Amino acid sequence: MTGATDAVREFDLTGELPSGTTILEASAGTGKTYAIAGLVLRYVVERGIPLAELLVVTFTRAATAELRDRVRRRLVEASEHLAAVVDGAAAEHGDPVLHQLAAGVDAEELHRRHLRASRALADFDAATISTIHGFCQQVLRSVGLTLDVDPEAELLTDQSDIVGTVIDDLLVRAAVERGATGVSRLQLEQIADRVVANPDARLLPEVAVTGDGHEDVAPGDGAADGDGAAEGGGAAERAALRVELAHQLREVLRERKRSRRQLSYDDLLTCLRDAVTDPATGREVVAALRERYQVALIDEFQDTDPIQWDILRRAFDDPDATLVLIGDPKQAIYSFRGADVHAYLDAAETAGERLDLRTNWRSDGPLLQSLDVLLDGATFGDPRIGYRTVRAADDNVDPRLRGAGAPLRLRCVPRSHQLRNSSGDIQAPAARQHVAEDVAVQAVELLSSNATVSRDTDGRARPVTAGDLAVLVRTNAEAELVHRALREAHVPAIINGVGSVFDTPAATEWRQLLEALEQPTNGARARAAALTSFLEWDAHRLATADDDDLAELHEQLHRWAQVLRERGVASLLRTITVTTEMSARLLGVVGGERHLTDLEHLGQLLHRAVIDEELGPASLTAWLVQAIADTNDEQVPPEERARRLESDDRAVQILTVHRSKGLQYPVVFAPFLWSPGWLSQPILTFHEEGGRALDIGGNRQNDPAYDDHKDKAAAEHAGEQLRLLYVALTRAEHQVVVWWAPSWKSGLSGLGRVLFARDLDGELDTERAGQVLSDERCRARLGALADRAGDAFSLEETEPRPRPGQLPASAAEARSLDAARLEREPDRRWHRTSYS
């Protein structure tokens, strides 16, 4: 949204308070949460609005908890400062908001402001600081008697299981009615995944009934003849069936949940949207909302969707109300979950005022300067979403990291390295392995060097440690690749919430255990379970086991099966942990803490599944098998299923770009931004004039407009890749190291566009793909870019065969995170006493 900078004013937290509808754009690192907490403080203490009449919405439970804590601390600070000024202390304060609240007012107003702050603290539990879904749930409960919403409905945190049963039912019905359908379960799962995430999207291709009674595909705008017609009625019928099943899935899923008295998170949104738009109830609901809330502050608004914006627009977009929409369209990266940056752009076009934050409190000045050179002129999926320059905070103007090279380092993999295929392009799998090894090389060199980082305002420096480094990846597979390379180099590293916990060795071990507990006398299942972490057997013991040993194994499985039947998963896991000393065994081996964390996490999910769905042992095994099958390495899993952090911050953090959003690290390695990601096919998501659409025809034979839709979907996917690039590059406080590998499709990646979609004068056009150049032309092009940034940007090449060696013990105090020494307390509970 750059370009029209004259239409955007810089936001001043001590200036006039926003009124009406205001867009506040907060680029990465510009203090968004601080600004929101400051606005809440001023509305309450200065304007006199009761805290209960402010609505503050953000989009994750973690962000909600952080924001609640930040608002409460600000109220405490204000109350203490105002109390001191009332008692005669000076109004001056280093915090400009606190200074403004106490300065320039008479004694009576000062007392009122102190009283407001104190009352807000006393009534803090009445504050509505919640997720968008939590807000919807509160509203639906408060006006539930006038709406067609069950106030006692169970809220589903994950509706994948009920979706799975609906899919099975639809396929059975289609098979009975039609015979062979030509639609597999996997295909219908792919359709369901998108349809459920986009409840209001138009489903394409549209079908019509021809004169001979057959269903045919209605061509869309720009549709081409040819492929669709060549296939004849069969292709049209397949497309029609896919669309029909998608519509049926929506309807059956809705009715199934209604009959079970269940609601999903998305249902909360659609219910409230329907309430505020309903001719009979809408005016009443909107009036109730405006009476309840004088001010609404919406955080992370770039991750909203049209349904959410429709609710907020109708409820609060009014000259007499105050609606502040805070976000950054450059960081809109959750389209696969239904988030829609077009809703942000629509709001920005209609907002009464647009403001932005222009001071970056996170990154050093030289790093910001290098990003200015790299991203100048970039747009991120729409001409209205442009790169904005920001200034460094006064304390961060100079570099705080010394002895570690340039703030922005670009490490290139030359084509001359023997990683090419027959066409001369670097092979992506070989490049990933090469880059992962080079990540380990760079980590060892950094942690073995004399590099220091200044973390205090007085400029005191300390050595760089492993905990200062984060590696941002896209997928679980990439995380494992980097983790393996770092461990081989003895660099302490942990995987932080990358991928689904169901896509781990721990999930396989739980499956093997549950299968054995179903049939404890089954020899093959018992042997498979014996080699899991739940038991103490190894391959040698299993190979040499006699009849008595195997009988003991079967007896133990019988005992555990009885515990599972009678007392559930939680008791089973506790029994295993105590009787086999599993925690001690795992924490004493390299990588054991990660594995133990996954095993315990899965145990909790299995326990919840048993309770929520009343599953027996056999059904529980089937549930786990399906959950494992449903994992997708390319997508961020639901929060409940994302892998948990297994240790503290003394190791290199490996996490996805998605999960890193909102976080910051002293040094960031971004090894795989050259990979263009995965465009979901054959389900295409794109926008048309009426909003979001899904093309589920499957291919051009089924859908004449497929190619046009594919182009639109590819363009939107490219925009998302550019926004992922922005998020990755802006997590660093002092330095970011990026790798470039010229594989076949690297020019389609966000990094490829930023580096090579330039004209001869270096002007950037990220709406087109970058050209993958020869080594010589690549050096020349990137060298010119680096020259523009001076010392802030270095251009480097990887070695043909990176050899990381190992991190010396003297440079890796945290290396001992790999294994722990434990001592047993008298009650047999184990606790960690030291790392060794």
N, C-alpha and C positions, 0 to 999 in steps of 0.2 A: 504494500500500500504506500510505497514511496512515490515520489514524483510530485504529488500535490502537498508538499511540505508546508506551503503557505496556509493550507486549510487545517493544519494540525498544530495546536499550541503545546508547548512544553508544560507538563503538569507540575504544579507547585503545591506540595503538601500543606504549606501554610497559607496558600492563597484562598480564593473564594471557593466555598464548598460546591461540588457539582449539584445541579438540579436538572429536572427533566431527564432525558435519555442521553447518556454520555458514554462514548467509547474511550477506554483508557488502554492504549497499546503499550505493553511492557515487554521490550526485547529481553533476551536472555541476560540474566545477571543484574537487572536494573532495579531490584528491590521491590518486586510486586507484593510479596507478603507483608513487608514493612509498610508499604503504602496502604494496603487494605486495613491493617490494624490501626494505622494512624487515622484513616478516614472514620472508622468505627469510633475511635476515641473522640474525635472532634464532633461528630454528629451527636454523641451522647453527652459529652461534657460541655461543649460550647453551644451547640444548637438546642440542647435540652430534650432530645428525643429519647424516650425510655429504651433501654437495651432490648426489651422484649418486642419492640416495634421496629427493629432492624432485622432484615433477612440477609444472611450471609451464606452463600452457596458455593461449594467447590465440588470437585468431581471424584475424589477418592476418600476413603475413610482415613487413610494416613494423613492426607492433606488437611482434612477436617480437624483431626486431633492437633496437628501442628498449629493451625490457625486459631483454634480455641485457646491453646496455650499462649500463643502470641498476643491475642486480644486481652486475655486476663492479665498477663504481665504488664501490658501497657496501661491498663486500668489501675493496677497496683502502683506503678510508677507515678501516674498522674495523681492518684489519691495522696501518696506520700509527699510529693512535691507541693501540691496545693495546701496540704495540712501545714507544711513547714512555712509556706508564705503567709498563711493565715496567722501563724504564730510570730510573724515578724521577719522571717528570712527573706533574702533577696529573691526576686522573681527570675533572675537570670539563670539559664540552664544551658548546658551543652547540646541538649536535644531541642531542636527548633520548635517542635510541636509542644513540648512541655513548657518551653519559654513563652510561647504565644498564649497558651491557656492561662498562664498566671500573670502576664504582663499587661499593662494598659487597661485594667478594669478596676472599678471601685470595690470597696470592701464587701458590699452587699452581693455583688455579682461573684466575687471571689468565693464567698461562703456558699453561694448556690452551686458553683462549679465543683467545689469540694464535696458537697452533699450529693450531687449527681454521680460523681465517680464512686463514692462510697456505696450509694444505693445500687449502682450497677454491679459492683462486686458482690453485694449481699444477694442480689437477684440473678447472679450469673447463670444459674441452672435454667433460667427461663429464656436464655438467649437462643435464637434459632440460628445456629452455625452448623450446617449439615451438608451432606451430599444432596444432589438434585433429587435423588430417589427418596432420601429421607424426608426432604421437604414435601414431596408429592404425597408420601405416605401420611404425614401429619395433616396435610390439608384434606385428604380424602377421609380421614377418620373424623376430622372436625366438622365436615359437612356431609358425612356419610348418609345421614337420614334422608337427604334430599336427592341422593344420587343412586344410580343402579350399580352400587359397589358393595360387596360383602365386607363389612367392617371387621369380621373375624377371619377373613381369608388368610391362609398360610402364605408367607412370602418365601418364594423359592430363590435361594442364592445361586442355584445352578439348575437350569431346566433341561440339560442335555439328556437326562434319562427319560423324561416324559416325551421329549422330541423323538428319541430312539424308538419308543413303543409306537408312536404315531406313524413313523416311517414304516415299521414292520406291518402295521395294520393296513396302511394304504397300499403297500406292495401286494399283500395277500388279496385284498379286494380287487385290485387291478388285474391280478393273475386269474382270479375266478371269473371276472366279467369279460376279460379280453383275451385270455390265454397268454402267450408270450408278449411281454410289453416292450422289450427292447430298452428298458430303464433298469439299471442295476441298483443295488442298495447303496453302493459307494456313490453313484451319481446322484441319487436322491439325497444322500447325506450332504453332498456338496451344495445342492440346491437349498436344502433346509438351512444350512449354515448361513447362507447369505439372506435368505428370506426372513429368518427369525431376527437377524441383526438389522434388517431394514424393513420394519413393519409397514411403512407407508410407501415403499418404492413401487413404481409401476412395473408390472411383469411383462416382459417381451419375449418372443414375438406375440403380437395379438393374433388371434385365430378367428377365422370366419368359416361358415358352412357354405360350400359351393352347391351348384345346382344338382349335382349327382349325389348329394348327401354326405360327401367327404369333407373333413375339416381341412382347411388350407391356411397357409401363413399369409397374413396381410402385410404387404411390403411397407416398410417405414420410409421416412424421408431419406433420400440418398440411397435407397436399396438398389441393388444391381440384379439384373436378370442373370440366368446362367446356371450357377451351381445348384441353386435351390430348385429350379425347374427340372434339371436333369435327373434329379433323384425321384421325381414324381410324387404321387400321393404318399408313399411310404415315409419320405423325409418329412413332409408336412404333418403327417399323423404323429410321428415321433416328437416333433416340436410341440404339437398341440397337447400331447399327453404330458410332456414335461411341465408345460404351463398349467395344465389342468391339475396335475398333482401338487404343484406349488400352491395354487389357490386352495385346494382341498386341505393341504397341510396347515395353512393359516387358519382355516375355519375349524378343522377338527382339533387342532391344538388349543384354540380359544375355548371351544366347547368342553374339551377334556379338562382343562384347568378350572373352568367354571363349575363343572360337576363335582370336581374334587375340592372345591373351595380353595383354590390356589391362585396366586398371582406371581408373575415374574417382575423383575425390576422394570423391564420395558413396559409391562402392563400398567404399572403405576403412572408412567408418563402418558400413555395413550388414554387412560381413564381420566386423568386430570385435564388433558387437552380436550377430550370430548366434553368434559364438564364445562370448561370455560367457553367453548364454542357452541354448546347446545342452545338453541333458541329459547328453550323453556327454562334452563337453569343457569345459562352463562352469565347473565347480568347479575344474578344473585351471588354467584360464586366470586365473580370479579369484585363486586362491592365488598364482600366479606374479606377478600384478600387485601384490598386497599385500606380497609378499616383496620385490619390487623397490622399491616406493615407500611410505615411511612417511607422507608428507604430499603431498596434491594441492591445488594452488591453481589455480582455474579463473577466468581473467579474462574480462570481457565476457560473463558467463554469460547475460545477457538475450538474446543473439543465438544461443543454442543452439537445438537442436530436440529432439523426443522421442527420436530415435535416440541422439543424443549423451548426453542425460540418462539414458537407459536404460543406456548403457555406464558412465557415471560412478556412477550409483546402485548398480548391481550390484557394481562393482569396489571402491568406496570408501565408500559410505554404510553405515557400520558403527560401533558404539560404540568398537571397538578401533582404528579408522583415523581419520585426520584429513583432512577434505574441506572446503575453504573455497571458497565460490562467490561471486565478486565481480562485481557488475554493477549496472545501474540500469534497471529496467523502463520508466522514463519515456523511455529512449533506445533502445527496441527498434524499429528502423525497417527491418529487412531481411526482412520476411515474404516478399517476392517471391523471395528466394533460399532459402526454406525455413525461415528462423529462426522460432521459435515462442515468443512470450512466455508462452504457457500452460505451457510446460515450466518456466520460471522460477517461475511462480506455484505450480505443483505442488511444486517443490522447497522453496519458502518455507513451504508448509503443513506439510511433513514435517521441516524442519530442526530440529535440537535447539536452536539458538540463532540469533537474528536481531540483527545489529548494524548500525549505520550511521555514516557520516562526516558531521559537521555543521559543519565549517569550510570555507568556500569560499576557496581560495587564488588564484582567478582574477579575480573581479569586485569592483568598488568597492562599498562599503556602500550608497550611494544607488541604484545600479542594482539591487542585490538587493532593496532595499525596494520599488522600483517593480514588480519582477516579483512580489513577494509580493502586492501589491495586484491586479495583473492576473490572477494564477493561483490566488489563494486559493480553495480549494474545488474546483479542477479535478481531474477524474480522466481518465486517459489510456487509455480503451478497456476498462477494467475497474474496478469499485469498489475493488478492492484495489490499484490503481496510482494513488496520489494524490500531489498536490504536497506537497513537504516544504520548510519554511523552513530556511535555513542562515544562519550568521553569517559576516560578512566577517572575514578574517584581520586581525590587529592593524594591519599596515602598510597595509591597504586600506580602513580604516573611512571615511576621508575621500576625496572625489573626487580622482583623479589627472589627469583631463582638465578643462581650464579654458578658457572662452571658446568653447565649442561647443554650448551649450544644455543642456537637460535630459538626464539619463542615458537615459531612455526617451522617444523622440519618436514620436508616431503621426501620420502625414501622411495625411489623408483626401482622397479624390477626390469632391467633391460631385456629386450628380445634376444640379445646375444647369449643370455643364460640358456642352458639346454632344457627349456621347459616348453618347447614349441610342439605343435602338431604339424601335419603335412602341409597345411596352408600357411604356416609361418606364424600363426597366432599362438600366444601363450595359453596352455591348457589350464583352465580354472582350478581343477583339483590339485595339480602340481604347484600352481601359484599359491594356493592357500597353504599348503604344507611349507613351501619355501618362506612365505611371509611369517607364518607362525614361528618358524625357527629363527627368523630375523628379529621377531619381537623378543624372543628370549635373549638374543645377542645384545639388543639395545637395553634390555632390562638389567642384564649383568653389568654392562658397561656403566650404566647410570648409577647403579647401587654400589659399584666398586670404585667410583670416581670420588673426587673431592667436592662434588656438587653440594651446595648448601641452599637452604630456603629460609627467608626471613618471614617469621610468622607473627612477630610482635611489633607494636607501633614504635618501639624504641629501636627497631632495626636489628635486634639480635638474631643471629642465624644459627641454624642447626643442620646437621647432615641430612640429606635426602634418604628416606627409608622406603621399604616396600609398601607401607601403608599410604604413601603419597601418590601411588601410581594406580590408575584404573585403565583397563583394556575394554573398549567398547566393541561389541560384536553384534551380529544380526540374529544368529541362530544358536541353538543348543550345540549343534555339531561344531560350529566355529569356536564356541566357548571351550568345549572339550579338547579341541585341537590345540588351542593356546595353552590351556591348563597343563596338558601333557608336556608341551615343550618347556614351560616354565619349571615344572617339577623336575624334569630331567636335568635342568640347569641349577637345581637346588634353590630356586627363587620361590619363596613362600607365596602361594596364590590360592584364592578361594573363588568359587563360582557363586555369584550373588544373584539368586533368583532367575537364572537363565533357563528358560524352557519349562516344561511341565514336569512335575514330580512323577507322573505316570510314564515318562519317557526316560527312565533311569534303570540301572541294574537292580535297585531296591524294589522297584515294581515287579520285576521278573521274579525276584526271590519271594515276595509276598504271594505271587501267583503259584509258584511251586509249592510253598508251604500250604496254602489253602487247598490245592488239589490233593496233596498228601493227606490232609486232615479230612477230606471228603471220603477217602478210601485208605485208611491207615494200614490195611493189609496188602495193598498193592505194592509189589516190590519195586517196580520202576519209579513210581511216584515217591516212595520212601527214600530211595537212593538219591533222587533229584533234590529232595528237601534236605537230606543230610549234608549236602555240599553248600547249602546257603549259610548266611551269617547267623541264622537263628540257632544252629547247632555247631558243635565244635569239631566236626569231622573235616578231614582233608582227603584229597584223592588217594593218598597212600593208605590211609586207614580204611577207606571204603573198599579199595581193591583187595586188602588183606583181611577183611572182616570175616569172622566165622559165623556159624549159626547162632551162637549165643549173642554176639554183638548185634546181629541183625534183629534178633528177637527183642533185645533191649531197645533198639531203635523203633520198632513197630509199637512196643508198649508205651514208649514216650509219646509217640504220635497219637495213640489212643487217649492218653491222659490229656493231651493238649486239645484234642477234638472235643472231649467232654467239657473242658473249660470254655471253649468257644461256644458250644451249644447252650450251656447253662448260664454263663456269665458274660459272654460277649467278647469283642475284639480287644477292648481296653484291658480287661483282666488277662486275656491270653498274652498280650504283649508284656504286661507286667510280670506274669508268671515266667515267661521265657527269659526276660531280662535278669530276673533274680536267680533262677535255677541254673542258667548257663553262663552267668556273668558276662553277658553279651556286650554291655557298655565298656567294660574294662578291656575286653578282647579287641574291640574295634578301635577304641581311642588309643590303643597302644601300637597301631600300625599306620603306616603312611596312607593318607587318604581316608582313614577310618572315620574321622569326625564328619566328613561330608556324607559318607554312606549311612552313618547312624542317624544323622539329621533327616535324611530321606526316608529311612525305615520308620522312624517315629512319626514323621509327617503323614506318611501313608497309613499308618495305624490309626491316626486321628480321623482321616478321611473315611477309612473303612468303617470305623466305629460310628461315625455320623450317618453313613449310608445305611447301616443296619437299623439304626433308630428311626431315621426319616422314612425309609421305605420298607421297614419291617421285613428284612431279608433274612433268610436262613443261610446256612453254610454254602449250599450249592448255588443259591441265587447270588450270594456275595461273590463267589468265584466268577460267575458269569458277568457280574457288574464290573469287576476289576478287569477281566479280559476285554470287555467292551471299552472301558476307559483307556486302557493301553492302546487299543486299536484306533481310538479317536484322536490321539495326540497328533499335532501338526508342528513340525520343527520350524516352519516359517512364520508361525503366528505366536503372539504373546498369549499365554494361557490365562484363564480367569484367575483373579487374585488368590483364591483359595487353593488353586492347584499349582501355582508358581512355586518353584523350588525356593526354600528358605535359606537365609544366610546361616552358615554353620559355625562361624567363628568371629573373632573381633577384627579390629581395623589395622592389625599389624602385618597384613599381607596384601599383596596385589589384589585388587578387586576386579573380577571379570564379570561383566554384566551386559545386557543388551542395551542398545541405544534407547529403545522404548522405556526400559526400566530406569535409565539414567536421567530421564527428563525431570527437572526440578532439583537435581543433585549437582555437586561440584567437587572437583578433585584438583590437587596441585598440578599433576601431570597426567595427560590423557594420551593413550595410544589408540589409534583408530586404524586397525590393520586391513579391514575388508570393505571400505567404502567404495572401492573400485568395482565391486560386484553389483550388478544392477537390480538384484532382488528378483522376486518371483511375481509375475503377473498372473493372478488366479484365472485359470481357464478350466473348463469352458464357460464358467459363470462370469459374466462381464458386468461390472458396476460402473456407471457413468451418469452424467447429468444431462438433462434435456431441458427444454423451456419450462416444463411443468414440475421439475424437481428431479430427484434421484430415480434412476431406472435400473432394472436388472434384466439383462438378456440371458435367458436360460435355455435358448434354443439348442445350444450344444456346439454347432459348427455352421459353416456356410451352406452345407447341404440342407440343413434343417431351417435356416433362417436367412432370407435374402438380404437383410440389413446387417448381417453379422459383421462383415468387414468394416462397415462404417462405425458400428458400435465398438468394435475392437480398437479402432483408431482412437476413439474418444476415451475409452478405458485406459489405453496405453498412455495417452497424454496426462490423464489424472494420476496414473501410477507414477509417471515421471515427476510430477509435481510433489507427490508424497516422498519420493526418494530425495529430492532436493531439500525438503523440509527435514528429513532424517539427517541429511548431511549437516544442515545448520545446527540441529540439536547436538550432534556429536562434536562439532567444532567449538561449541560455546560452553562445554562443561568444564573447560580447563581454567585454572587460575593463573598459571604461569607458562605452561608449554603444552603444545599439542603436536604429536608425531603422527603423520598420515602416510600410508603406503599407497603406491600406484602400481598396478600391474595391467599391461595392455592385453587383456584377454579378448576373445572374439566380440563380446557385447559390452565391454567396459565403457565405450563411448556413450551408452545409454544410461549409465549410472549418474547419480547426482554429481559425484566427483569428476567423472568424465566430462560432463557438460560444463562445469565450472572451470576446468583446466583447459579444455580444447574447443569449446563452442565460442571461439573468438575470431574476430576479423584480423586483418594484418596490423591494425592499429591497437590491437589488444582489447577492443570493445567486446563486451560479453552479451551473448544472447542465449539464455538457458532454456528457451523454448525449443531449441533444436539440439540434436545429439552432438556430442563431441566426436571429432575425427581421431581414430586411433592411428598414431603416426609411427614412422620408423624411429629407431633409437636416436639418430642424428637430428631429425626434425623435432623430436620430443625434447631433446636437451636444449635446442635453440629456443623453442617456444616457452618452455618452463624457465629457462635461464633468463629470458627477458622479463618474465613475471617476477622472478626472484630479485632481479636488479631494481625493479620499481619499489620493492619493500626494503631494500638495503639489508642491514644486519639482522632485521627481524625475521627473515625468511631464508632458510638454507635449502639447497637442492642437493640430494645425496643419492647414491646408488648402492643397492645391496650387493654383498659379495656373491659370487656364483654358488658357493656352498656354505651357507652360514654355519659357523661352529661356535655355539654359545659357551662351551666350557661349563664351568660351575662357579656359582657365587661363593667366594671365600667365606668361611664361618665368621671372620671378623667383621664382614660387611653385612651380615644377615642375622641379627639377633632374633628376628622373628622366624627364622628358618625352622625353629623347633615347633612351629605350629603343626607340622606334619604329623607328629605323634606326641602323646602326653604320658607322663608317669602318674599313676593314680594310686591312692591309698584307700583301703577299705575301713569304713567306720564300724563300730560294734554292731549297728543294726543292718550291716551288709550293704548299705548304700555306698556307692562309689562317688568320690569327688576328686577333682583335679587339684593337685598340689603344686605341680611345676611342669614345665615343658622340658623335654630332653631329647 
